[in-house]
Amino acid sequence: MGNKLFGTDGVRGVANVYPMTVDFALKLGMAAGELICTNKKKVAIARDTRISGEMLEAALCAGFNAKGVDVLKLGVIPTPAITMLTPSLDVDMSVMITASHNPFQDNGIKLINAQGDKFSDEDTAKIEAAISADNFTLNPDEIGSSEVIPDAVVGYVDKALNAVQGEQPLSGLRVVLDCANGVFSKIMPEVFKSLGAGVIVIGNEPNGKNINLNCGSQHTEKMIETVRNSHAHLGIAVDGDGDRIIVCDELGNRLDGDQIIAFLGKCLKDENRLANNTVVATIVSNPALDRFFDSLGIKCVRSGVGERFVIDEMKKNGSNLGGEESGHMVLSDFGKTGDAMVAALVLSQGLLKSSKKMSELFPLFLPMFRKRVDSKFKSKEEMLKAFENSDFQQAIKQAEQEIQGKGKVLVRKSGTEPKIQVWVWSDDVALAEKVNAEAVAVLEKSAGFEAKKSV
């Protein structure tokens, strides 16, 4: 059975609209309680600051309790906190209620296994099948309880502090923190201040409806303006659940995510903390990143797009650093998933150690020119037919031959929409444009339509 509702990062939608309804959450709790919580008979639940979080938490608790599973309610804590804490909680699994960087109307449910990792596709498929079947049996002699765990985040903060070294390691730093009115609204400013930084905070007054609203990683305008007006050394914005980071320099220039990956890799390398001398990036990170790491004697391994695939590749290669251009930075010595605060701490100390302004440090490397074109289709079936067309496959091989040694070609099917993306990178702008145009022309001729969007 293929997953219909669960993606690589759980299930998500508009609150009070299926599947983000009380009924669905109740059945999800019963299904997971029946299929997963068979050992400890215990689960932990956390949430972000959006108003629907408590409603979905109550429904999940009822579902788990109905199947005889005890619930530890951790309250509002970051996604990286619950993934890091889960192995020490003596639970069968954990749940994070969040829609990440989406507006407050949305919500989502992430399932985390006992080791703190995301559920496998097989497990989510079983849970979804059980919800669909809806034939749960309940035992009046087996009813679980729910317990509020105060200050659960303390253990996470203690470990995160180990990401930087020395007494008052951020002394002299002036930083703007945009907390997205989300999970880091209180935690992150307190941590930075405790380490000696001068902090200007915005987006730190959550009211249930302002999470990610004109703030945070998706809306950096106010952060950039505040950095310029306050003469801060840098600005750091996170998303609602704390697993994504966006950074700007003292002039308000936003850094590309590949630049952050590069700097974190260099910092860990300089401190002899880069495991197996390897960094993981995704297939859509700029090829110049590999060139930069090569110059430092660092191996750069590529994964599929998505944090889950980055983490899998890190495990395979014994790496403790991986990231996505979109802002997910995984430092596995301190957690199990993308962690905006840990990445921000390492980056901030690295900046101070350099004794330079951010605008003098970045860019660490000049990216290759990138040409990307998205060709959209009416259906997934039409997309797959066009992708497998022999003329198009031959065009891809020809493009790869033409760009060999001068750049990179990537052709990928979108995982969320019926579209094919053609990416070409090269230092030679004209060559990249030409190779991309030729491949796209063959694709759309074979598909019998012309509807493309350059990105």
N, C-alpha and C positions, 0 to 999 in steps of 0.2 A: 504493500500500500504506500503510495506517495503522500507526503505531508501536504495537506490542503491549507491549513491555517498556520502551522509553525514554520518559520523560516530559520535561517542559521542563527538568529538572535531572538528566538522566542516567537510569541504571537503578539500582534499589535493592532490597534484600531481606535475608533472614536468611542469614548466612554459612554455607556448606556446604549450603544449600538453593537449588535452582534459582530464579533465575538467578545467584545469588552463589556459584557453584561454580568450582573450578579449571578444569573442562572449558569452561565458558562463557567465563571470562576468557581462556583460551588461544585459543579461537576468535575472541573479540572482538579480541585482539591480531593474529591472522592477517588478519581481515577489514579492520580499520583499516589494517594494514600494506599490504595489497593495494590498497585503494581510495583511501586518503588519503596515505600516505607514499610518494609517487611522485616527489618532487622532491629533497629533502635526504636522504631515506631515514634520517630520524632522528626520535626522539620523546623527550619528557621525561615522567617519571612521579614523582608525589609521593603522599603518604598522610598520614592522621591517625594518632592513637596507638592505635587499637583493634587487638587482637591478630591479627585476620584480615587486616590490611593487608599484612603481609609475604608471606602465602600468595598473595593475589591479585596482588600485585606480581610475584612470581616467575612466576606463570602468564602474566600479561600480557607480561612480558619474553620468556618462551619463545615466545609467539605472534608477537611482533614480530620476534624474532631469526630465527625459522623462515622469515619472509618477507623476510629480508635487511635488516632495519631495525635500526640501532643505537639503544640505549636509554641515556639519561642518567637515572640514579637520584638524585633530589633528596632522598630521605629524608622525614622528618617536617617539613613546612612548612605554613603556612596556605593555604587556598584563594585568598585575595586575593594571596598571594605568587606562586603559580604562574601565575595569570592575568596578573599584572603582568610577570613575568619572561619568559614564553613568547616574546614578539616578539624578545627579545634573545638567545635561545638557539639560533637558527639551526636550528629544528626544523620539521617539517611539522605537528605537533600536540603537545598535551600531554594527560596523563590525571591526574585527581585521584581517589584512592581514599578515599572518605569517605561516611559516612551522616549527616553534619552533626550535628544535635542528637539523633539517635536513640540508643538504648542500644547497648552494645558488641556485642551479638549480631548487630546489623544491620551491613551495609556497603553501599557503593554505588560506582559508577564514573561520573565526570563526564568528558565529552569536550570538549576545548578546542581551538579551531582555531589556526592559526599566528599570528593577530593577538591571541590571548588572549581571544577571545570564545567563548561556548558554541556548540556545533555547531547547525546548522540542522536542522529536522525532516527535510528531504530527505536530508541526509547520514546521520543516524541511521537513517532508514528503509532506506537502501541497505545499511548495515552490518548491520542486523538481518536483512535478507533474505539476505545472504551467510552469516551464521551459521546461519540456518535451512536453507539449501541444503547447507551443509557439504560442498562439493566443491573444497576448496582444493588447489592444485597447489604442490608444494615443489621448489625447485631446490637440489641439493647444492652447487652452486657459489656460491650466494648465501645466506650465513648471517651474521646481524648479531652484534654484541657488546654487552655491557652495561658501563657505567662509572659508578662512584659519584662524584657531584659534592659534595664537602664544602663546608659553609658557603654553600650556594646562597642562603640567606635573607638574606645580608648586603646584597645589592643592593636587596632589598625594604625592609629596615630603613632604609637610607640615604635612600631616596625618601620613606618614611613620615615621617621626621623633619622633612621640609620642610613638613608640615602645620601645624606650630607655628613661631612666630617669636621670635627673641631668644635671649640667653644664659640658660641655666637657666630656660626659660619656665614651668616648673611648680613652681618654688621656692615653698615655703609651702603646697603642696597636700598634704593627707592623704587618701589614697584606698585603698579596699578593692578588690582585683582578684580576681575569681573566674574562673579560667582553664579551668574545666570538665574538668580533667585531660586537656586536649586540646593542640592545636598551639601555643597561645600560652603554655603553662605556663612556659617559660623566657624566651621572647622579650619578652613584654609587661612583666613586672616589671622586666627589665633596661632596657628603653627608658624606662619611667617614672622609674626611679631615675636614669638618665643625664641626664634633663631636670630633675632637682632635686626630684622629688616624694618625699614620705614614703609608703612602700607597705606595706600589710598584704596578704599573698597567701594565698589559699585555693584549693583545687582545682588544685594545681600539682605533683602527684606521680603522673603517669600510670603505670599498670602493665599496660595493655592491656585491662583489664576494668572500669576505673572511669571511663572517659570518660562525661561527662554524668550520672554516678551521684549523685543527690542534690546536684547542684551545677550551675553554669553557667546559661545563659539560661533553661532550662526548670524549674529548681529554685532559686529565689532566696532561699529561707528563710534559709539559712546566711549568705549575703551580707548580708541585711538585719540579721540578729542581730549580725553582726560589726561592721557600720557603727555600730549603736547602742552596742555595748559599747566600741568603740575611739574614739568621738567623731570619726569621720572626716567629711570634708566631703561625700563621696559614695561610692557603691558602683557598680562596673561589672562586669557579668557577660557573658561571651561564650559561644558554643557550641563544640562539639568541633572544628570546622574553621575557626572564626574569622571567619565572615562575618555574624554576628548579634550585636547588642548590646542589653542590658537595663540600665537605670540606676535607682538609687534615690537619694533625697536624704538629708541628714544625719539625718533623723528616721526613715528607713527606708521612706518612702513611695515606691512604685514609680511611675516616670514612664511615661505612655502613649507609645507610639512616635511618635504625631503631635506630641507636645510636643518630642521630640528633633529631628524633622524641622524644626519651627518654629525651634528654638534654633539649629540648624546653619545654617539659611537666614539668620537674623538676624546670626549671627556673620560669615558670609561677606559679607553685604551691608555690614555696618559696616566691614569691612576692604577693601572694594572688590574682593573676590575672587569674587563671585557672577556667573558667566558668563551673559550675555544677560538678567540680572535675572530668572531663571526657575528655579523648583523643580518637580520632578515628584513627585507622590504617586499612590497608586492610587485606584481608584474607591471603595474601602471606607474611605478615610481620612475623618475627620469633616469635614463642610462648613464648620465653624467655622475649620478650618485655612486655607481659602481667604480667609475674612473677615479673619483675622489677617494673612496675607500682603498682602492688599489694603491694609491700614492702613499697611504699610511700603513700598507701591509695588512689590511683588514679584508677578510673575505665577505662579500655581499651575496647572500642567497635570496632567491626570489620565491614568493609564495603566491597562491591565488588571492583574489581580492576578498577581503573580509578578515576581521580580527581573528576569528576562529582558525583560519588557515595560516595566518601569521604565527599564532601560538603553536599549531601543529608542527610547522616547519622549524620553529625554535627548538622544540623538543627533539626533533630528528637530528638537528645539527649541534646540539649542546650549547646553544646560544642563550644569553640572558638579556638580549636586547632585540626588539623588533618593532616595526612601526608601519603605519599607513600614511600616505600623503594627506589624508583627510583629518589627521590629528590624533588617532589612537596610537599611543606609545606604551609598549609593554616592557617593563623592567622586571623580569621574573624573579630576581633576588628579593624583591619586596612585595610581590603580589602575583596574582594569577591572570590578570586581565589588563586592559588599558587603564592607566592611572594618571590623570591630569596633574594631581598634586605632586606625586613622586617625580614625574618628568619635569615639572616646574622647579622643584628643589634642585635637582641635578643641574639643570640648565642655568639656574640663577647662581649657584656656586661656581660653575664653570665660567660664567661671565665675570664674576668678581676676580677669580684667579687670573684671568687674562689681562686685567688692568686696562682694558680697552672699552670703548663705547660699542654698543651692539652694531651700530652702522659701520664701524670700522672692522668688525669681525665678519659680518655677513654682507653678501653671500659667501659661504665657504667655497662654493664652486659655481661656475657658470653653467646653467642647465642647457641641454640641447634644445633647439627649437622643436616644438611639438605641433603636429597637425592632426586633429581628430575630427572625424565625421561620423555622425550617427545616422544610420538609415533605418527608418521605422516601417513596420509592417502592420497589416490589419490583424494578424493572429500569430500565435506561436508556431503553428503548423507552417504558415507561409514563410516565417523567418527561418525555420529549420530547413525547409526545401531550398531556399535561396543560399543558405550557408553551405549546404552539401552539393550545390551545383558544380559540375566538373569544371566549367569555365572559370568560376570564381575561385575554386581551389587552385587551379593553375595560375590564376592571377596573383594569388597570395605567394605562391612559390617564386614567381617572377619578381614580385616586389621584394621579397627577402634576398634574392640574388642581386638585385640592383642596388640594395642598400647595404649589402654585406661589407663590414669593415668601416662603414661610414655612419652607421646609426642602427635603428631597430624598427621592426614592423611588428605590430600586435593586432590581431583580429579576434574579437571576443563577442560572444552572445551575451546580452544583458540577462541578469538573473531575475530582474523585476519587471521588465517590459519587453514586448516583442520587437527588439531592435538589434541590429548588428553594428558594432563599433569598429572602425578602422583607425588605428593609431599609427603614426609614423614619427619617429624622432631622428633628427640629424643636426649636425653643426652647419650643414649646407641647407639653408632655408629653401632655395629653389628646388633642390633634389627632393626634400621632404614633401613639398607641395605637389610635385610632379608624380611621385610614387603613390601618394595617397589618392590623387585624382584618378590615376589610371585604375587602381584597384576598385575604387568606388564606382567608377563608370561601368566596369564589367559586372559588378554586383547588381547594380540597378538595371542594367540592360537585361541580365538573365532573369531578374525578378519581374520585369515588365512594367516598371514604374520609376518615377523620379521624385523622391521625397527625402531630402537629406538635410541634416542640420550640422553645421560646423560648430565645434566647441573649442 
